[in-house]
Amino acid sequence: MRQSQRERFFAQLLVYSLFLCLYVYIVTDIRPVHQTFGVHSTIFDQTSAEEFPDANFDKRFSDVATIGEFWEYSEQVLFPALYSSEYFNGDPKAFDGRFSNTIAGYNTLIMPLRLRSVRVQNSSCDNVRAFTKTCWGRYSADTALREPFGAEYGNSYKTDLVQWSGYEGFGEDYGTEGYVVDIPLQEAGQPTGWAAQLKALKGAKWIDESTRAVSIHAGFYNANLDIHTYVRWSVDISPSGRFQPWTTMWSLRLNPYSRQSDTIRLVAEGVFVVLLLGYLVVELSEMRKLRWGYFLEIPNWIDMINYGLYIAVIVVWVDFVLAYVVEDKGYAAKFSSRLTEYDEEFAQIAGIFRASTQLAAFNIVWAVVKVFKYLQLFPSVMLLWEALANSMVEIVPFFMVIVMSIVAFTFAAHWTFGHYVLEFHSFTRSFFMLVRTVVAQNSLPYDLMRESSPTMAVIFVLLWTVVMLLIIVNMFVGIITDSHDFVMSQHHLEQSRMLHRIGNSANVDFFRATLNRGIGALSRNLEKAGQSVSSTPTVIFKDNPKRKANKEDPTIFDPENRAQLKKIHNVIRGVDTKDAEAVRQMMVHEEVDKLTAADLANTVFAKDPTKAHDFLDSIIGIQIVQESIRSIEARELQEQQRVSELTSTVDRLVRETQAVTEALSTAPQLDTEAGVEKFLELQGVKTLQHTTSKS
């Protein structure tokens, strides 16, 4: 049964490898990561990472900490880079050419820049005191300021914007509303029109104390790579006055079926969907067969999550294609040329494409985990899989202990050091900071912790090190080790008992068995063609020393036993060998003699007593052959022992006879038999008569 299971794993591994390769090819071709990285790094280096020209230290966008510094960055770094009007040698750029409104030569702005901000109402906090006339709290839909202002410099309040959320731990969910100001692309004769508009915004205090976030949105197109990129430079402003600058970039191909290689990918997508449907049918049939028992097996949960993610990726991608590619809306052409107005739909499209990318990236992890299921055809991998499965009984509750312990330390670190140390300023960052110290051996920010609370830093680090790194982690390793030792002992016990019952067939692995079957098939074909081929086991395994030593011990997988092997294969064809665990346990505990056809029919052969009887008859036949082989070997061993004893006796008689002859030839003439015996005793030799009679 195990051999049959490994054969199925091998066939399933081949199909799943094709399925997985198609998935990797499709995702990689749609999302050219290397090219996207080149676009992102270029834009980032020349905008977010560019130094302030008038600063007396290395100051960049990430160092913005005040409203004045935000305007300084916009006027001296960002807008000059995006709206540059001259080449490196001072020649003016042609505004009707490709290089106008372009950064790094190839990434061209396709629409005006959009400045967006959100504000809160005066007295939006709950702790107003007599000496404080106004205060500004956290942003929410209830505290948002929506009153119009600044129409003279293009400011307006819109409610149909793209979803915008702040940086984790610092910002809020700003929703789809806010104040916006669009700054047009450069036109001929007005190369610095943006400067006057920024000056007006700055002078009118478009950003003030009530502002909770401000961002600049841009859309680029790289014609060389056919890649569109959405970029957002954001600054979250907390009620404490802290500024958190950060940059977001999303890239995509708006016309993913325009190249010749895209046609090949389209065919691959079709094959992939067909294979996925096949897997879903198999999974649903198994779910229908096992009913609620299906959900009690961990591998089934892995399959469900894996297939669910595949379906989610396909749904998101189909929605993207139907909405922006198939329908005749001309998005690819629209966003590949310069627009006079900012279009929020560009960011929405990029967001959908990014969501599908994240789902695809997360799913590949589950997809590779499933490969280990099929790699069980290798005994070493099978043992590792069984060790992990066996350890889950203890790992699941122990994992809960680990999580609760980390949560407890998370609260302690957040409450004690969060007011001073960035890594502990929020619960989420505190939790993942501690997790990294466990799984990646990252060190805690001990120096900053000491500055925040010297005594508590020492106590916390000692407790964390002793409890988590010395006790809990080692207990986890111990659970895995004990499970592996138990599985190995069970395997050795099973193997020894299988060897006793079916002989050398138990030692034949999947590849040797497959090789034997292949050679058997080749032999039959050659015999049909009129050629003779030796089918003895010594020819098949002539290079195997172990096989030479046991060359008289045949196996069920040898070519001469192909009829019996074929009979067994016909019996167990279509049987779900996952249900054979009960039979294996009976083998390990020496209860297999109690196994009946009814037991096999109920556990393995889907209540088919005929197949169960045929399988038992085949196995009993193998055992009878093996017992006869062992009987013959035992008789041969006894005969060899008797021959060895007789040979040693004859050798001893020859040596004693030679000794007597030599003694007599050198002795003086003795007249009596008693004298002769006395002489022999003096020579240390027993009498011939005594020796002969004893023999």
C-alpha positions in Angstrom: 0.0 0.0 0.0 2.8 2.4 0.9 4.4 1.6 -2.5 1.2 2.3 -4.3 0.8 5.6 -2.3 4.3 6.7 -3.4 3.5 5.9 -7.0 0.5 8.2 -6.7 2.5 10.9 -5.0 5.0 10.7 -7.9 2.3 11.1 -10.5 0.7 13.9 -8.5 4.1 15.6 -8.0 4.6 15.8 -11.8 1.2 17.3 -12.4 1.5 19.7 -9.5 5.0 20.8 -10.6 3.6 21.7 -14.0 0.7 23.5 -12.2 3.1 25.4 -9.9 5.5 26.3 -12.8 2.6 27.7 -14.8 1.5 29.8 -11.8 5.0 31.2 -11.3 5.4 32.0 -15.0 2.1 33.8 -15.2 2.6 35.9 -12.1 6.2 36.8 -13.1 5.3 37.7 -16.6 2.4 40.0 -15.6 4.5 41.6 -12.8 8.1 42.3 -14.1 9.6 42.8 -10.7 13.1 43.7 -11.9 11.9 46.4 -14.3 9.5 47.7 -11.7 12.3 48.0 -9.2 14.3 50.1 -11.6 11.4 52.5 -12.1 10.7 52.8 -8.3 14.3 53.2 -7.3 14.9 55.9 -9.9 11.9 58.0 -8.8 12.7 57.4 -5.1 16.3 58.3 -5.4 15.6 61.6 -7.3 12.7 62.7 -5.1 12.4 61.1 -1.6 16.1 60.4 -1.2 17.4 63.7 -2.7 19.1 66.0 -0.3 17.8 69.5 0.5 20.1 71.9 -1.4 20.3 74.5 1.4 20.5 72.2 4.4 23.7 72.1 6.4 23.4 68.3 7.0 22.2 65.3 5.1 18.5 66.2 5.1 15.9 64.3 3.0 12.1 63.8 2.8 12.2 61.4 5.6 13.5 64.1 7.9 10.6 66.5 7.3 9.4 67.5 10.8 7.6 70.8 10.4 5.2 72.5 8.0 8.0 74.8 6.9 10.2 71.9 6.0 7.4 70.3 4.0 7.1 73.5 1.9 10.9 73.6 1.7 11.0 70.1 0.3 8.3 70.8 -2.2 9.8 74.0 -3.5 13.5 73.0 -3.5 13.5 69.2 -4.2 10.3 67.6 -5.4 8.8 70.0 -7.9 12.1 71.0 -9.5 12.8 67.3 -10.1 9.4 66.6 -11.6 9.1 69.9 -13.5 12.6 70.4 -14.6 12.8 72.8 -17.5 16.5 72.4 -18.6 18.8 69.6 -19.5 22.0 69.0 -17.6 23.9 71.3 -20.0 21.4 74.2 -19.6 19.6 73.6 -22.9 15.8 74.1 -22.5 13.5 71.1 -22.8 10.9 71.0 -25.5 7.5 71.0 -23.9 5.9 69.2 -26.7 8.4 66.4 -26.6 8.8 63.2 -24.6 11.3 64.7 -22.0 9.1 67.4 -20.7 7.7 66.8 -17.2 9.9 63.8 -17.0 12.1 62.5 -14.2 15.3 60.4 -14.9 14.7 60.9 -18.6 12.1 58.2 -19.2 9.4 58.4 -16.4 7.0 61.0 -17.7 4.2 62.7 -15.7 0.9 61.8 -17.4 -1.3 64.1 -15.4 -1.1 67.2 -13.1 0.1 66.7 -9.6 -2.5 66.6 -6.9 -2.0 68.0 -3.4 -4.4 66.5 -0.9 -5.0 67.2 2.8 -7.4 66.5 5.6 -8.3 68.8 8.5 -10.1 68.4 11.9 -12.5 70.9 13.4 -11.5 73.3 16.1 -12.2 72.0 19.6 -12.3 68.5 18.2 -10.6 67.0 21.2 -12.3 66.2 24.5 -10.0 67.9 27.0 -10.7 71.6 26.4 -9.5 73.7 29.3 -10.4 77.2 30.3 -7.0 78.6 29.2 -7.3 76.8 25.8 -9.7 78.3 23.4 -9.1 75.7 20.6 -7.6 72.3 20.2 -7.3 69.7 17.4 -7.7 66.0 18.1 -7.4 62.9 16.0 -8.9 62.6 12.6 -12.1 60.7 12.1 -15.2 61.0 10.0 -16.9 62.8 12.9 -14.1 65.4 13.5 -13.3 66.1 9.8 -13.5 69.7 8.7 -15.5 70.1 5.4 -16.0 73.8 5.2 -14.8 75.3 1.8 -11.9 77.7 1.6 -9.2 78.8 -0.7 -11.1 78.8 -4.0 -8.9 81.6 -5.2 -5.8 79.3 -5.4 -7.7 76.2 -6.6 -8.6 74.5 -3.4 -11.8 72.5 -3.2 -13.3 69.7 -1.1 -14.0 66.4 -2.8 -15.7 63.2 -1.6 -14.9 60.8 -4.5 -11.2 60.4 -3.9 -9.1 57.2 -3.7 -9.0 55.5 -0.4 -6.1 56.9 1.8 -4.8 55.5 5.0 -1.9 56.8 7.1 1.3 55.1 8.1 0.8 52.2 10.5 1.0 53.3 14.1 1.1 57.0 13.2 -1.7 57.9 10.9 -5.5 57.3 10.6 -7.9 56.1 8.0 -8.5 59.3 6.0 -11.2 57.7 3.9 -12.2 59.1 0.4 -12.6 62.8 1.3 -10.3 65.8 1.6 -9.2 69.1 0.3 -7.4 69.0 -3.1 -5.3 71.4 -5.2 -4.1 70.4 -8.7 -0.9 71.8 -10.1 -0.9 71.6 -13.9 1.9 70.2 -16.0 4.3 72.7 -17.5 3.4 74.5 -20.6 5.6 76.3 -23.1 6.4 79.8 -21.9 5.5 78.9 -18.3 8.2 76.6 -17.1 7.9 77.7 -13.5 4.1 78.1 -13.2 4.1 75.6 -10.3 6.3 77.9 -8.2 3.7 80.7 -8.1 0.9 78.3 -7.1 3.0 76.7 -4.3 3.8 80.2 -3.0 0.1 81.0 -2.9 -0.7 77.8 -1.0 2.1 78.5 1.4 1.1 82.1 2.0 -2.6 81.2 2.6 -1.6 78.5 5.2 -3.1 75.7 3.2 -1.4 73.5 5.8 -2.0 74.7 9.4 -2.5 73.4 13.0 -5.8 71.7 12.0 -4.2 69.6 9.3 -3.8 65.9 10.1 -2.2 64.7 6.9 -1.0 66.0 3.6 0.0 64.2 0.4 1.2 64.7 -3.1 -0.1 62.3 -5.8 1.5 61.7 -9.2 1.2 59.3 -12.2 4.1 58.3 -14.4 4.4 56.3 -17.6 7.6 54.7 -18.8 7.3 54.0 -22.5 10.5 52.0 -22.7 9.0 49.3 -20.3 5.3 50.0 -20.8 4.9 50.4 -17.1 2.6 52.9 -15.3 3.5 54.0 -11.8 1.4 55.7 -9.1 3.4 57.6 -6.5 2.2 59.3 -3.3 4.4 61.3 -0.9 2.6 61.5 2.4 3.1 63.2 5.7 1.0 62.1 8.8 0.7 64.9 11.4 -0.3 63.5 14.8 -2.0 65.6 17.6 1.3 65.4 19.4 2.9 67.4 16.6 5.0 64.5 15.2 5.5 64.4 11.4 5.7 61.0 9.8 6.8 61.2 6.1 6.6 58.1 3.9 6.5 57.3 0.2 4.1 54.8 -1.6 4.7 53.4 -5.2 2.5 51.1 -7.2 3.3 50.0 -10.7 1.3 48.0 -13.3 0.9 47.2 -16.9 -2.3 48.7 -18.2 -2.3 46.7 -21.4 -1.1 43.2 -20.2 -2.1 41.4 -23.5 -0.3 43.6 -26.1 3.0 41.7 -26.6 3.7 38.5 -28.3 4.8 36.9 -25.0 1.5 37.9 -23.6 -0.2 35.5 -26.0 1.9 32.7 -24.7 1.0 33.7 -21.2 -2.7 33.7 -22.1 -2.4 30.0 -23.2 -0.6 29.2 -20.0 -3.5 30.9 -18.1 -6.0 28.7 -19.8 -4.1 25.5 -18.9 -3.7 26.7 -15.4 -7.4 27.3 -14.9 -8.2 23.9 -16.3 -5.8 22.2 -13.8 -7.2 24.3 -11.0 -10.7 23.2 -11.8 -9.5 19.6 -11.7 -8.0 20.1 -8.3 -11.2 21.7 -7.1 -13.3 18.8 -8.3 -11.0 16.3 -6.5 -11.1 18.4 -3.3 -14.9 18.7 -3.4 -15.3 15.0 -3.9 -13.1 14.3 -1.0 -15.0 16.8 1.1 -18.3 15.1 0.2 -16.8 11.7 1.1 -15.4 12.6 4.5 -18.0 15.3 5.4 -17.1 16.9 8.7 -14.1 14.6 9.1 -12.5 16.5 6.2 -12.0 19.5 8.4 -10.2 17.5 11.1 -7.0 17.1 9.0 -4.4 19.8 8.8 -3.3 19.1 5.2 -6.9 19.6 4.1 -6.9 23.1 5.7 -3.7 23.9 3.8 -5.4 22.8 0.5 -8.5 24.9 1.3 -6.5 28.0 2.0 -4.3 27.4 -1.1 -7.3 27.0 -3.4 -9.1 29.9 -1.8 -6.2 32.1 -2.5 -6.0 30.9 -6.1 -9.6 31.7 -6.6 -9.2 35.1 -5.0 -6.2 35.9 -7.3 -8.2 34.9 -10.4 -11.3 36.9 -9.3 -9.3 40.1 -8.7 -7.4 39.6 -12.0 -10.6 38.9 -14.0 -12.2 42.0 -12.4 -9.2 44.1 -13.4 -9.2 42.8 -17.0 -12.9 43.2 -17.5 -13.0 46.6 -16.0 -9.9 48.2 -17.5 -8.7 46.0 -20.4 -11.5 44.3 -22.2 -14.1 47.1 -22.0 -13.5 49.7 -24.6 -12.6 52.5 -22.2 -9.2 53.1 -23.6 -7.4 53.2 -20.3 -4.1 52.1 -21.7 -4.1 54.8 -24.4 -5.6 57.3 -22.0 -2.9 57.0 -19.3 -0.1 56.7 -21.9 -0.6 60.3 -22.9 -0.6 63.7 -21.1 -3.9 64.6 -19.4 -5.0 68.1 -18.5 -6.8 67.0 -15.3 -5.9 64.7 -12.5 -7.7 61.4 -12.7 -8.4 59.5 -9.4 -9.2 56.3 -11.3 -5.5 55.8 -12.1 -4.8 55.2 -8.4 -7.8 52.9 -8.1 -6.5 50.8 -11.0 -3.0 50.6 -9.5 -4.5 49.6 -6.1 -6.5 46.7 -7.6 -3.4 45.5 -9.4 -1.4 45.8 -6.2 -4.0 43.7 -4.3 -3.8 40.9 -6.8 0.0 41.0 -6.5 -0.1 40.7 -2.7 -2.6 37.8 -2.9 -0.4 36.0 -5.5 2.7 36.6 -3.4 1.1 35.2 -0.2 -0.4 32.2 -2.1 3.0 31.0 -3.4 4.0 30.2 0.2 1.0 27.9 0.7 1.6 26.5 -2.8 5.2 25.4 -2.0 4.1 24.0 1.4 1.9 21.6 -0.5 4.8 20.3 -2.4 6.1 18.6 0.7 2.9 16.5 0.7 3.9 14.9 -2.6 7.6 14.6 -1.7 6.6 11.9 0.8 7.6 9.5 -2.0 11.1 9.9 -0.5 11.3 8.0 2.8 13.3 10.8 4.5 10.8 13.5 3.6 7.9 11.2 4.6 9.4 10.7 8.0 9.8 14.5 8.4 6.2 15.0 7.4 5.0 12.4 9.8 7.1 13.9 12.6 5.5 17.3 12.0 2.0 15.8 11.8 2.6 13.8 15.0 4.0 16.9 16.9 0.9 19.0 16.0 -1.0 17.4 19.0 1.4 19.2 21.3 2.5 22.1 19.1 -1.0 23.6 18.7 -1.6 24.1 22.5 2.0 25.0 23.0 1.8 27.6 20.3 -1.0 29.2 22.2 1.2 29.4 25.2 3.9 31.1 23.1 1.5 33.7 21.7 0.1 34.5 25.1 3.6 34.9 26.5 4.6 37.2 23.6 1.4 39.2 24.1 2.1 39.7 27.8 5.7 40.9 27.1 4.3 43.1 24.3 2.0 44.9 26.7 4.9 45.3 29.2 7.3 46.7 26.5 4.6 49.0 25.1 3.6 50.4 28.4 7.1 50.8 29.7 9.2 51.9 26.7 6.6 53.0 24.1 6.7 56.6 25.1 10.3 56.9 24.2 11.4 54.0 21.9 10.1 54.0 18.3 10.0 50.1 18.1 7.5 50.0 21.0 5.4 53.1 20.4 2.4 51.0 19.2 1.2 47.5 20.2 1.6 46.2 16.7 5.2 47.3 16.3 6.0 46.0 19.8 4.6 42.6 19.0 6.5 42.1 15.8 9.6 43.6 17.3 9.6 40.8 20.0 8.7 38.2 17.4 11.7 39.2 15.3 14.0 38.7 18.4 12.7 35.1 18.7 12.7 33.9 15.0 15.5 36.1 13.6 17.6 36.7 16.6 17.3 40.5 16.2 18.5 42.3 19.3 16.3 44.5 21.4 17.1 48.3 21.3 18.6 48.0 24.8 20.4 51.3 24.8 17.2 53.2 24.0 15.4 51.1 26.6 18.0 52.0 29.2 17.5 55.7 28.4 13.8 55.3 28.9 13.8 53.3 32.1 17.2 51.9 33.3 15.9 49.5 35.9 12.9 48.2 33.9 15.1 47.7 30.9 17.4 45.3 32.8 14.5 43.4 34.3 12.6 43.1 31.0 15.7 41.9 29.0 16.5 39.3 31.6 13.0 38.0 31.8 12.6 37.9 28.0 15.8 36.1 27.5 15.2 33.5 30.2 11.5 32.8 29.6 11.3 33.1 25.8 14.8 32.4 24.4 16.0 29.8 26.9 12.9 28.0 28.1 10.0 28.3 25.6 12.1 28.1 22.4 14.0 25.0 23.7 10.7 23.4 24.8 9.5 23.9 21.2 12.6 22.3 19.9 12.2 19.4 22.4 8.6 18.7 21.1 9.8 18.5 17.6 12.8 16.3 18.6 10.7 13.9 20.6 8.2 13.6 17.8 11.0 12.8 15.3 12.5 10.2 17.6 9.0 8.6 18.1 8.4 8.5 14.4 11.8 7.0 13.7 11.4 4.3 16.2 8.0 3.4 14.8 9.5 3.4 11.3 12.3 1.0 12.3 9.8 -1.2 14.1 7.5 -1.3 11.1 10.4 -1.9 8.7 11.7 -4.9 10.8 8.3 -6.5 11.0 7.6 -5.9 7.3 11.0 -7.5 6.6 10.1 -10.5 8.7 6.7 -10.9 6.9 7.4 -10.1 3.3 11.2 -10.4 3.1 13.4 -8.3 0.9 10.3 -6.7 -0.7 10.2 -4.3 2.3 13.6 -2.9 1.4 12.8 -2.0 -2.2 12.2 1.7 -2.5 10.0 3.5 -5.0 12.7 4.1 -7.6 14.1 0.6 -7.4 10.6 -0.9 -7.8 9.8 1.4 -10.7 13.1 0.4 -12.3 12.3 -3.3 -11.9 8.9 -2.8 -13.4 10.4 -0.8 -16.3 12.9 -3.5 -17.0 10.2 -6.1 -16.8 8.2 -4.3 -19.4 11.3 -3.9 -21.6 12.0 -7.7 -21.3 8.4 -8.5 -22.4 8.7 -6.2 -25.4 12.1 -7.7 -26.4 10.8 -11.2 -26.0 7.9 -10.4 -28.3 10.4 -9.1 -30.8 12.2 -12.4 -30.7 15.2 -11.4 -28.5 16.1 -13.0 -25.2 16.7 -11.0 -22.1 17.8 -12.3 -18.7 15.2 -11.5 -16.0 17.1 -12.6 -13.0 17.4 -10.2 -10.1 21.2 -10.3 -10.2 21.1 -8.6 -13.6 18.7 -5.9 -12.5 20.8 -5.0 -9.4 24.2 -6.2 -10.6 25.9 -3.0 -9.2 24.2 -3.3 -5.8 26.4 -5.1 -3.2 23.5 -5.7 -0.9 21.5 -7.2 -3.8 24.5 -9.5 -4.6 24.5 -10.7 -1.0 20.8 -11.5 -1.1 20.6 -12.5 -4.7 18.7 -15.7 -3.9 16.1 -13.6 -2.0 13.5 -12.4 -4.7 11.1 -9.6 -4.2 7.5 -9.0 -5.4 8.9 -6.3 -7.6 11.1 -8.6 -9.6 10.2 -9.1 -13.3 9.4 -12.8 -12.8 6.8 -11.9 -10.2 5.1 -9.3 -12.4 1.8 -11.3 -12.6 1.4 -11.3 -8.8 2.4 -7.6 -8.6 -0.1 -6.8 -11.3 -2.8 -8.6 -9.4 -2.1 -6.5 -6.3 -2.0 -3.3 -8.3 -5.4 -4.1 -9.8 -6.8 -4.8 -6.4 -5.7 -1.5 -4.8 -6.2 0.6 -7.9 -8.6 3.5 -6.9 -8.1 2.9 -3.2 -7.4 6.0 -1.1 -4.3 4.8 0.7 -4.7 7.6 3.3 -7.2 5.3 5.0 -4.6 2.5 5.4 -3.1 4.1 8.6 -5.1 1.6 10.7 -3.4 -1.3 8.9 0.0 0.2 9.4 -0.7 0.6 13.2 -1.7 -3.0 13.4 1.5 -4.0 11.7 3.6 -1.9 14.2 1.8 -3.4 17.2 1.9 -7.0 15.8 -1.8 -7.2 15.5 -1.9 -7.7 11.7 -2.7 -11.4 12.1 -6.0 -10.3 13.6 -6.8 -8.3 10.4 -9.8 -9.6 8.6 -11.3 -8.8 5.1 -14.2 -7.0 6.9 -11.7 -4.7 8.6 -10.0 -3.9 5.2 -13.3 -3.4 3.5 -14.5 -0.9 6.1 -11.2 1.1 6.4 -9.5 0.9 3.0 -11.6 -0.6 0.2 -14.7 1.5 0.5 -16.9 -1.4 1.8 -15.9 -3.7 -1.1 -15.3 -7.2 0.5 -14.3 -8.7 -2.8 -11.2 -6.5 -3.2 -10.4 -6.9 0.5 -10.4 -10.7 0.1 -8.2 -10.5 -3.1 -5.8 -8.2 -1.3 -5.5 -10.5 1.7 -5.0 -13.5 -0.6 -2.2 -11.7 -2.4 -0.4 -10.7 0.8 -0.8 -14.2 2.3 0.7 -15.6 -0.9 3.7 -13.3 -0.5 4.1 -14.4 3.1 3.9 -18.1 2.2 6.6 -17.6 -0.3 8.7 -15.7 2.2 8.2 -18.4 4.8 9.2 -21.1 2.4 12.3 -19.1 1.5 13.1 -18.8 5.2 12.5 -22.5 5.7 14.9 -23.4 2.9 17.4 -21.0 4.1 17.2 -22.5 7.6 17.7 -26.0 6.3 20.7 -24.9 4.2 22.1 -23.2 7.2 21.8 -26.3 9.3 23.5 -28.4 6.6 26.3 -25.9 6.3 26.8 -26.1 10.1 27.0 -29.9 10.0 29.4 -29.9 7.1 31.5 -27.4 9.0 31.6 -29.6 12.1 32.6 -32.7 10.1 35.3 -30.8 8.3 36.8 -29.6 11.5 36.7 -33.2 13.0 38.5 -34.6 10.0 41.1 -31.9 10.1 41.8 -32.7 13.8 42.1 -36.4 13.1 44.6 -35.8 10.4 46.7 -33.6 12.7 46.7 -36.2 15.5 47.5 -39.1 13.1 50.5 -37.1 11.8 51.7 -36.5 15.3 51.5 -40.2 16.2 53.3 -41.2 13.1 56.1 -38.8 13.8 56.4 -40.0 17.4 56.7 -43.7 16.4 59.3 -43.0 13.7 61.6 -41.4 16.3 60.9 -43.8 19.3 63.1 -46.8 20.3 61.7 -50.4 19.8 59.2 -51.2 22.5 58.1 -54.7 23.1 54.8 -54.3 24.8 51.6 -52.5 24.1 51.7 -50.9 27.5 55.1 -49.5 26.8 53.8 -48.0 23.6 50.9 -46.4 25.4 53.2 -45.1 28.1 55.5 -43.6 25.4 52.5 -41.9 23.7 51.4 -40.4 27.0 54.9 -39.0 27.6 54.7 -37.4 24.1 51.4 -35.7 24.9 49.4 -37.7 22.3 46.3 -39.8 23.0 46.1 -43.3 21.8 44.7 -43.9 18.3 42.2 -46.3 19.7 40.9 -43.8 22.2 40.7 -41.0 19.6 39.1 -43.2 17.0 36.5 -44.5 19.4 35.7 -41.0 20.5 35.3 -39.8 17.0 
